[in-house]
Amino acid sequence: MDIAAGLPIPRDIPLPLPADPVLLQALLVMLFLVHILFVCLMVGGSLIVLAAEIAGRRRPDFDNLAREVVKTITVNKSLAVVLGVGPLLAINVFYTVYFYSANALTGAAWISIVPLVTAAFLAAYAHKYSWDRLAGAKGLHIALGAFSSLLFLLIPFIFLSNINLMLFPAQWPRVHGFFSALLLPNVIPRYLHFLLASVAIAALFLAAYFGRPGFPVEEKFTTLDRPVLRRIFYSTALVASLGQLLVGPLVLLSLPRQGMSWYLLLVVAVGVSFGVSAMVMMWREIVAPCRTPNRRFLSIFSLITLTAFAMGYGRHVYRENAIDDHRRLMAEKTREYGWAVAAAQWRAAQGIAQVQMPPGEKIFSNTCAACHAVDRVLVGPSLQEIAQLYRADPEGIVRWASNPGKKRQGFPQMPAFRMGEQKLRAAADYMIQLGTGNAPAAAPGQGAAPAPAQGAQQG
């Protein structure tokens, strides 16, 4: 499949990276995992609070439980925002063209993240601090919590759709705003997988939070003790993890094939094995005797951490695979643009006006003339030499220009040109005409050659 068909290929930014690419990629994966941990605690915790407060209308202890859990939401929210700066900077630096292109395509939805985050914070604080004041209007208080949860759900949805969109440049011409971006493959399955992960991670956190020796369970609750709380949260985490296990294959199947590889599948399989082991231990905690609470929490936490690292690294492997073809094509287009700029600068220096030309002459003047003169060697061989080699085989010039090698020591290698066989053939015919003296008129490019534009040096 030709990835360039109908797709405007952006030129890369000719600036050096501030650090080694491998280091930047490692930082991106690590910083994103730390950030997403607190996002999951925020989102999953808000859903657990909402469910517990609704259940508390019949069982007051669940309302007390929701009130304790809500204290963690605003803390986790603040940490999620602060720790989101690092991965955002890393992705801006390493995937600049892809990230900003996706943001521009979703437009208003992406810009709305800032006011949505502000509104979500205000709603979360209002819900937390109005618990007593709205005790007599429980329905209103629950609605306030539901509104806060809805905003917490919407913000990651927008961000995830953008991260998904940046992986598929071939789809960019079909995207016209946020809702059309949602029609791309993988968005909904991946979001559902994220929601289940959020509930599972938040439930595990709360199992440790309420199970720690210093928490006054007897003072806070009348019918809920440590074993009951342990079973509630481990059961919630186990059900959500089983849901992830079911949704996971759908996530893989909905991913476009260009990013898939056997190595990626191996990484995912390793992550799944850690996750299944953690689920077995969750079940053992659920059925464990009351005298041994949270004995396996550290092992469960370690296995879930390994699962997160495997899945985070797997996402990075897929991202690199998915954009690899486009990234190489963009590098070629950038080199071609650099040589076209060099040719234009040379024409301007020689006082040669841009006029209407036949296609072959125009392509030669805009691109090839930067390196090839008629009767002497510049950056590349003369047209007279080229005509001797290819006079009976203009298609040879097309093949070479499409996939050049390196023949001459001391000269830079010619860049590959992907302008299409028809345009290359027109340029080849015109070069042979010039080299054999059969051109209808003298063409630009017979004087001194321009220096290549900065950043366009041939390899």
Summary of the structure (lengths in Angstrom):
residues: 459
radius of gyration: 30.4
end to end distance: 26.1
largest distance: 100.8
contacts: 1410
relative contact order: 0.08
helix: 71%
strand: 0%
